[in-house]
Amino acid sequence: MISGHLKTGDTETQQKFMEYIKPRKIFIVNADLGFSQSLKGYLTRTVKHEVQYFENCEDCLKNITDAPEIVIISHFQKSSENDASKGIEILEIIKKNYPEAHIIVIADHEGYGTAMQTILKGAEQYVIKDKDTFEKITVMLNELN
């Protein structure tokens, strides 16, 4: 297994490394479609991951039988119902029904209590959204191989 962190800007090393990365089926659940589209573009630029994105929990759960290997969930979720579902609720449903799925939770702010809660509920990673979010997620995906 190849593991480790790559330095930003070392594209030749990154391209050689990416040759060893297995394409994955990835779901992104985030109300910000611009963010989801950008993340999909970033993740698929060198590895041909199969990425679907959903703007709410309900749409993700309707498609969950497609068995994604990785689900990237925004902590705060928009819901089609008036009572907003949260990322932790969808996390619990996915882990209960698809325990083999790897889950990464993205949050807009640091919250150690929230981070601990998501890890205890089955998330493998908790990422604070910042300028390096896409790179952090890429490194996490690489470490799954």
C-alpha positions as CSV (number, residue, x, y, z in Angstrom):
1,M,0.0,0.0,0.0
2,I,1.3,3.4,-0.9
3,S,0.5,6.0,1.7
4,G,1.7,9.5,2.8
5,H,1.0,13.1,2.2
6,L,2.0,14.7,-1.1
7,K,3.2,18.3,-1.3
8,T,1.0,20.7,-3.2
9,G,2.5,21.6,-6.5
10,D,4.5,18.4,-7.0
11,T,2.3,17.4,-9.9
12,E,4.7,14.8,-11.4
13,T,4.9,12.9,-8.2
14,Q,1.1,13.2,-7.7
15,Q,0.5,11.9,-11.2
16,K,2.7,8.8,-10.6
17,F,1.1,8.3,-7.3
18,M,-2.4,8.5,-8.8
19,E,-1.6,5.7,-11.2
20,Y,-1.9,3.4,-8.1
21,I,-5.2,4.8,-6.8
22,K,-8.3,2.7,-7.3
23,P,-11.3,4.6,-8.7
24,R,-14.1,4.7,-6.1
25,K,-17.9,5.2,-6.1
26,I,-18.4,8.4,-4.1
27,F,-21.5,10.3,-2.9
28,I,-21.3,13.9,-1.9
29,V,-24.2,15.3,0.2
30,N,-24.1,19.1,0.4
31,A,-26.7,21.8,-0.2
32,D,-24.1,23.9,-1.9
33,L,-24.1,22.5,-5.5
34,G,-21.2,24.8,-6.5
35,F,-19.1,23.2,-3.7
36,S,-20.2,19.7,-4.7
37,Q,-19.4,20.3,-8.4
38,S,-16.0,21.7,-7.6
39,L,-15.2,18.9,-5.3
40,K,-16.3,16.3,-7.9
41,G,-14.1,18.1,-10.5
42,Y,-11.1,18.1,-8.1
43,L,-11.5,14.4,-7.2
44,T,-11.9,13.2,-10.8
45,R,-9.2,15.2,-12.4
46,T,-6.6,12.4,-12.1
47,V,-8.5,9.4,-10.9
48,K,-11.8,8.5,-12.7
49,H,-13.9,8.2,-9.5
50,E,-17.6,7.7,-10.1
51,V,-19.0,10.7,-8.2
52,Q,-22.7,11.6,-7.6
53,Y,-23.8,14.6,-5.6
54,F,-27.1,15.3,-3.8
55,E,-28.3,18.6,-2.3
56,N,-30.2,16.9,0.5
57,C,-30.3,13.8,2.7
58,E,-33.5,12.4,1.2
59,D,-32.1,12.3,-2.4
60,C,-29.0,10.6,-1.1
61,L,-30.9,7.9,0.7
62,K,-33.1,7.3,-2.3
63,N,-29.9,6.3,-4.2
64,I,-28.0,4.7,-1.4
65,T,-28.7,1.2,-2.8
66,D,-26.2,2.1,-5.4
67,A,-23.7,1.2,-2.6
68,P,-21.2,4.0,-2.6
69,E,-17.8,3.2,-1.1
70,I,-17.4,6.7,0.3
71,V,-19.9,9.2,1.4
72,I,-18.8,12.8,2.0
73,I,-21.4,14.6,4.0
74,S,-21.8,18.2,5.0
75,H,-22.5,18.3,8.8
76,F,-25.5,20.6,8.4
77,Q,-28.0,19.3,5.9
78,K,-30.8,20.9,4.0
79,S,-34.0,18.7,4.0
80,S,-37.0,18.7,1.7
81,E,-39.1,18.6,4.9
82,N,-39.5,21.5,7.3
83,D,-37.6,19.7,10.0
84,A,-34.0,19.9,8.7
85,S,-32.1,16.6,8.8
86,K,-28.6,16.9,10.0
87,G,-25.5,15.1,8.7
88,I,-25.3,13.0,11.8
89,E,-28.8,11.6,11.1
90,I,-27.9,10.5,7.6
91,L,-24.5,9.2,9.0
92,E,-26.4,6.9,11.4
93,I,-28.7,5.6,8.7
94,I,-25.9,4.9,6.3
95,K,-23.7,3.2,8.9
96,K,-26.6,1.0,10.1
97,N,-27.5,-0.2,6.6
98,Y,-24.1,0.0,4.9
99,P,-21.5,-0.5,7.6
100,E,-18.7,-0.9,5.0
101,A,-19.2,2.6,3.6
102,H,-16.4,5.1,4.5
103,I,-17.9,8.4,5.7
104,I,-16.2,11.8,5.7
105,V,-18.0,14.7,7.4
106,I,-17.3,18.3,6.4
107,A,-18.1,21.2,8.7
108,D,-17.9,24.9,8.4
109,H,-16.4,25.4,11.8
110,E,-14.3,23.6,14.4
111,G,-16.4,21.9,17.0
112,Y,-14.6,19.3,19.0
113,G,-17.8,18.0,20.5
114,T,-19.4,17.7,17.1
115,A,-16.3,16.1,15.6
116,M,-16.2,13.5,18.4
117,Q,-20.0,12.8,18.0
118,T,-19.6,12.2,14.2
119,I,-16.6,9.8,14.9
120,L,-18.6,8.0,17.5
121,K,-21.5,7.6,15.1
122,G,-19.3,6.0,12.5
123,A,-17.5,8.8,10.5
124,E,-13.9,8.0,9.7
125,Q,-12.9,11.6,9.2
126,Y,-14.0,15.1,10.1
127,V,-12.8,17.9,8.0
128,I,-13.1,21.6,8.7
129,K,-14.0,23.5,5.5
130,D,-11.1,25.8,4.5
131,K,-8.9,26.5,1.5
132,D,-7.3,23.1,1.7
133,T,-10.5,21.0,2.1
134,F,-10.3,19.3,-1.4
135,E,-6.7,18.4,-0.9
136,K,-7.4,17.0,2.6
137,I,-10.2,14.8,1.2
138,T,-8.0,13.6,-1.6
139,V,-5.3,12.5,0.9
140,M,-8.0,10.7,2.9
141,L,-9.2,8.9,-0.2
142,N,-5.6,7.9,-1.1
143,E,-5.1,6.5,2.3
144,L,-8.1,4.1,1.9
145,N,-6.2,2.2,-0.8
